[in-house]
């Protein structure tokens, strides 16, 4: 049916009535929260305790409009219902039956009815009961988001409106997710496809007048070292009173497993015991930001085997700063390299497009691991850098006439090619100059 020119809408509605099951023909399963989510059949009987599910929220003229489907029992105007997720009690002030955008005020509804309530603060997928028993309807299957975008508000007003909009959209739509990436400080929105996110960005501008710019999210790179390097650094600072003094010597080497390891091989008290943890703190502080592209450093073992102290001038701070200096000195000698996140990608589509899919993966610096045939369908598995996956859903759609789909998950970090590394280092240096 097409609502645009009202073509075939009536036959479609008739078909719904003729062919689809009536609420009493369907067996619905509820979960008893008092009995460790044990399943039980919902009766569809008006005389049993009330169970209903909110499945859609809308921002109406009179506040939030919540669409609910009554599975069991009756709901009357003025009744008090309980949200089983939050435990909050809500009084039903207005009960309406929706006819497109027209509302019909009703006094009560029975099992199987779909009605709307006003002024109920809840999320999509919440179950309501009359409080006599605690149960929940099984929620919908919500797939993992496949695409993300970074959104940047233009000014402070847009920032406030944007957070209002995101708060609203995440409540309305369980497949729409948003979070702040602490590494890049960007607000990231994720969803089921580029069109899905485009609609929400458009709604932000139209309904909330939040002017936002959209961009590909920054990739969370890492830095690591590739060879062993010695360091021997002395931190000296003389001020009016007691100064600061600390010398740290040792080496750093690549760590096969894990992110960071600290080893103390000091003998003969070259560094007093109370300052060993200060050295560890100093090295940890240095891991937060590498010198190549400003990304966190990972996969490093720092070993200290020498040092010296001053009876008066040595302190916790002095040894922390000495370790930071020692790390910088050793880091550049240890041939650091930039690592990028590699995603495990599985593309599923008709076998006729297998060549085009493989070509598109090779173009994106991907490495094909294997292919499996399932009837007329082929699944191509590959490892592709995350930075190359932006916009992939659109190009895959056009390559395969919209018949293929892909899923991706994080696999590992691997070194970036020399050309990409040079580009990232140059960009980081330019940003530092601007600051």
N, C-alpha and C positions, 0 to 999 in steps of 0.2 A: 504494500500500500504506500501511497505517497501523500503525505499531509499537505504538501506544497500546493497541489491543484485538486486536492480532495479526491484523488483517483483510488478506487478499490478499497477505501477505508471501511465502508459498510460491509462488503463481503468478508473482509479480514476480521471484523468484529463478530460477524455471524459465525465464522469458522472457529473463533476462540470459544464461542458458546457451544457449538456443535461437537467439536473434537477434543477440546482440552478437558481434563478431569475436574469434577466438582470438588470443593474442599473436603467433603465427606468421603470421597473415593480415594484420597491420598493418605498414606500412613506417614505421619510426621513423628520424628523421634526427638524427645527432650532429654536433657541431662539433669539428674537429680544432684544438686550441689551438697545436700546433707549426706548423701551416700557415696562420696568420692566420685562424682560425675557418672554415676551408673545410668545407663540408658533406660528410658521408659517410653511406651507409646502414648502420644497425645490423643485425647478421646474425641475432639470436635463436638463435645456435648455442652450445651448452654448451661446445664445445671452444675457442672464441675467447676472447681476453682479456676480463676482467670489466669491465662497465659497469653501474652501478646509480644510481638517483636517490632521494634522500630527499624525500618529499612531505608528510609530516605528522609533527609532534612531539607528544608527550604527556608530561605530568608524572606518572609512575607511582609505585608504591610503592617501587620500587628505583631511583629516579632517572629520567633522561630516556629515554623509549622512542621510538625513531626508526623509523618505518615506511619501508621501502624497496621499490622495484620493480626487479627484476633485468632488464635489457634484453638482456644478452649475457653468456655465460660462466657459470661455476659459483662459488658461494661456500660455503666449508666453515668449520665452527666452528674457531677458532684461527688463521684466515688474517689477514694484515695488509692493510688497504686504505688508499688514499690519497685524501684530500679534495682535489679538483683546484682548489677555490677558495682554500683556505688552505695547501695543500701539506703538511698534517699527516698523519702515519701513525697509524692506529688499529688495535688488535688486536681482532678480533671474539671476545669472550669467550662471550657467549650468543646463540643464534640461536633465535627462536621463531616459530611460526605462530599467528596470532591467530584465535580463534573467539569473536566477540563479546568478553566480558571474560575468557574462558578462554585460557590460553596452552598451547601444545603445544611442548615442547622438540624441536628437530630438529638433525641434524648437518650437513645441507647443503641448498642450494636451487639450482635451475637457472634458465635464462632464462625470463622471463615470470612468475616467482613473485613474490608480494607477501608479505614477511616483516617481522619487527621485530627490531631490535638494541638492546642495552642499553649504557649508558655511552659513547655516541658523542656528542661535543660538535660539533654542526653546526647549520646553519640550514635552514629549509624551502627546498627547491630546489637543494641542493648535490649535485654528482655525485661518486661514488666510483669509483675504478678500482683495478686491482691494481698500479699504478705502472709498467706496461710502456709505456704511451703516455698522453699528456696530452690528454684530450678532455672535452667537456661536453655534456650533453643540453640541448636548447633549453628555456629556462625558460618558465613559464606567462605569459600576457599578464596584467599586473597593472594594472588601471585606476587613474586618479588618484582620490584621495579626494574626496568631494563634500560632506562635512559635518564640521564641527569643533566640539569642546566644550572649554571650559576646566575643568580639574579642580584643586581646592584641597584639600590635605590638612588635616585638623583639627588635628593636632599633630605633634611631631617623630617619634614612633613611626610614625604613619600615613605621614609623608614617606618614611621608610626602606622601609617595606613597599610603598608605592606605586611607588618606583623599581625594586624587585625585580620587582613584577608587570609593570610596563611593559617591562622588559628581557625578561621571559619571553614576553609577548604579541607583541612585535615580531618575536621569533625564530620563533614559531609561525605567525604570520599575516602574509604579505607585504602584504596590503591594509590592515593596521592600522599607522598611522604616529604617531609622537609627537615633539614638539620643544618647546623653551622659546623663547617669543617674547621677544627681548631688549628690545624696546621696552616691553612691558607686564609683563615678568617672570612670565608665567603659563605653566603647563605645558598645552600644547594637545594633545588627541588627535584624530586624523582617521580617518575610515573610510568605509564604503560606504553608510551610512544610519544613521538614529537608533537603530533596533533593534540594529544591529551594535555601536554604542558603548554602548548600555544594557546589553547582555550583558556587555561587558568591565568596565563600572563595577560591575555586580553581582558578577562573579567576583572583582574586587579586594576587595570587602567580605567575600565568603564564603570565598574560598580564602586570602587574604593578610591578613585582618582589617585592611585599610587603609580607615579611615573617611575618605571624600572627599566634598566637596560639588561639585556640577556646576553650571556656569553658562554663559551665552553668552559667547564670547570677547570681550575688549575690541577695539574697532576701532582700527586705527592711523591716527589723524587726522594732518594736517599743517597748518602755518600758513604764510601768505605775505602779501606786501604788495600793495596795489593802486595806489599812486601814489608819486610821488617825494617825498622829504622831506629837509630839510637837518639836519645835526647839527654842534654845536660844543661839545665837552665838555672840561673841564679837570679832571684828577685831581691833587689836592694832598693830601699827608699829611705832617705834621711829627712826627717822633718824636725821641727823645733824640739819636741820631746823625744820619746823613744821611737826609733825608726822601725822599719820592717825588713826582715832578712829571712831567706829560705832558699836552699839549693836542692833541686830534685834531679836525680840522674837515673837512667834506666833505658828501656826500649819499649816499642809498641809493635805488635804483629797482627796479621789478619786472624780472625777467629772463625773457625769453620761453622760451628753451631752457636746460635745465640746472638745477642746484640752487643753485650759489653761484659768484660771480665777484668777484675783488678787483682793483681798479685803482689804481695809484699815479700821481697827477698832481702830486706835490710838486715845487716848483721852488725853487731858491735855498737848499736845505738847511734848510728850516723844521723838518723832522724828519730827523735824521741817518740815513744809509743803513742802519746796523746795526739801527735800530729799526723799519724798514718791515715786516720779517717779524713783529715783535712785534704790530703793529697787525692784520696778517692773522690771527695766532693768536687774538687777542682777539675778532675778528669771528666766526671759526669756532667758538669756545667758546660764543658767544651763540646760535648756530644750534641747539644741542642742545635747548634748551627755550624755547618761546615764552611770552609772558605772557598769552595769551588762555585756552588750556586745557592748557598745559604740554606741547604736542606739538612735534616738531622743526620748525624753520623751513626753508622751501625756496623757490627762485626769487627770490633776492635778489642784486643787484649792489651792492657797497660801493665807493665812490670816495673817496679822501682827496686833498684839494688844499690843505690848510692845517694848521698846527700850530705848536707851539713847544716848546722843551726847556730844561732847566737843565743847566749844565755838570757839576754835582755830583749833583744829586738825580734826574736822569733815568736810567731803567734799563729793562731788558727787561720786568720785572714792571709798572712804572709805565705803560708804553705799552700793555701788554695790558689793564690795568684801565681805562685811559682809553678804549680801543676798546670794551670791554664797556659802559661808561657811555654812550659816543656811540651805540652800537647801540640801547640801551634808549631813549635820548632821541629818536632818529629813528624808531624802530619804531612808537611810538604815534601819531606824526604821519602815518605813511605808510598810514593806514587798513588795519590788518591784518585778515585774514579767515581763517576755518577751512576747510580743504579735506578732503573725505572720499573714500575709495577707491570708485570706481564699477566694478562687475563687468559683464562681457559675459556675458549669460545666454542660453542657447538651450533652449527648452522644446519637447520633441517628444511628440506624442500624437495620438489620433484626432481627425479634423476636427470631430466633433460637440461636442468640448469647447473649441473655439477661443475662443468668447466668454468662457467661464468663466476660461480661462487668461489672456486679455488683461485681464479685470477684476481678477484677482489681482495682475497686474504693476502695473496703474495704482494699486491700493490701496497698493502698496509704493513709491510715488514713482518708479516705473520709467518709462522712455521707450521705447516700442516703435519699433524701427528698421525691421523688415520681417517679412513672413511668406512662407513658401514651401510650396507644396502638393506632396506626394509620394504620389500615389494617394489612399488614404483617410487618410493621415497629414498633419499640418500641423506645420511647425517655426516657432515664433515666436521672433524674435531681439529682444533688448531690452537696455538698459543700466539696471541697478538698483544703488542704493547698497548696499554690503556690510552696513551696519548693519540693513537691512530684510530681509536674506535668511535670518536665523536662523529655524529652524523651518519654512522654506518647503517642504521635502520632505514634511513631514507634511500641511500644508494642501493641497499639490498632489495628494497621494495621495487625500485625501478629496474633492477637487473633481472628480477624473477617474476615480473607482472604481479607483485604482491603476494606470491604463493609461498615464499620461504620466510622462516622466522629464526631468530637466534637467541641464545641465552648465554650469559657470561658470568664467571666468578673469578675471584682473585686466585692466582696460581703461585707466583713467586716474584722476587726482585732479581733482575739481571742487568749487567752493564749495558749502557747505551752506546750506540755506534759513535765513532769519533766526530762525525759531522754534527750530530745532534748535541753531543757534549760541548763542542766549541760554541755552538749557538746559545746553549743554556748559560755557559760561563760568561759570554759576552753580554747577554741580557742582564745577568746579575751585577756585572761590573757597571753597566750603564745606570741601573737603578741606584747603585751605591753613590755614583757621581751626582745624580739628581738630588739625592737626600743631602 
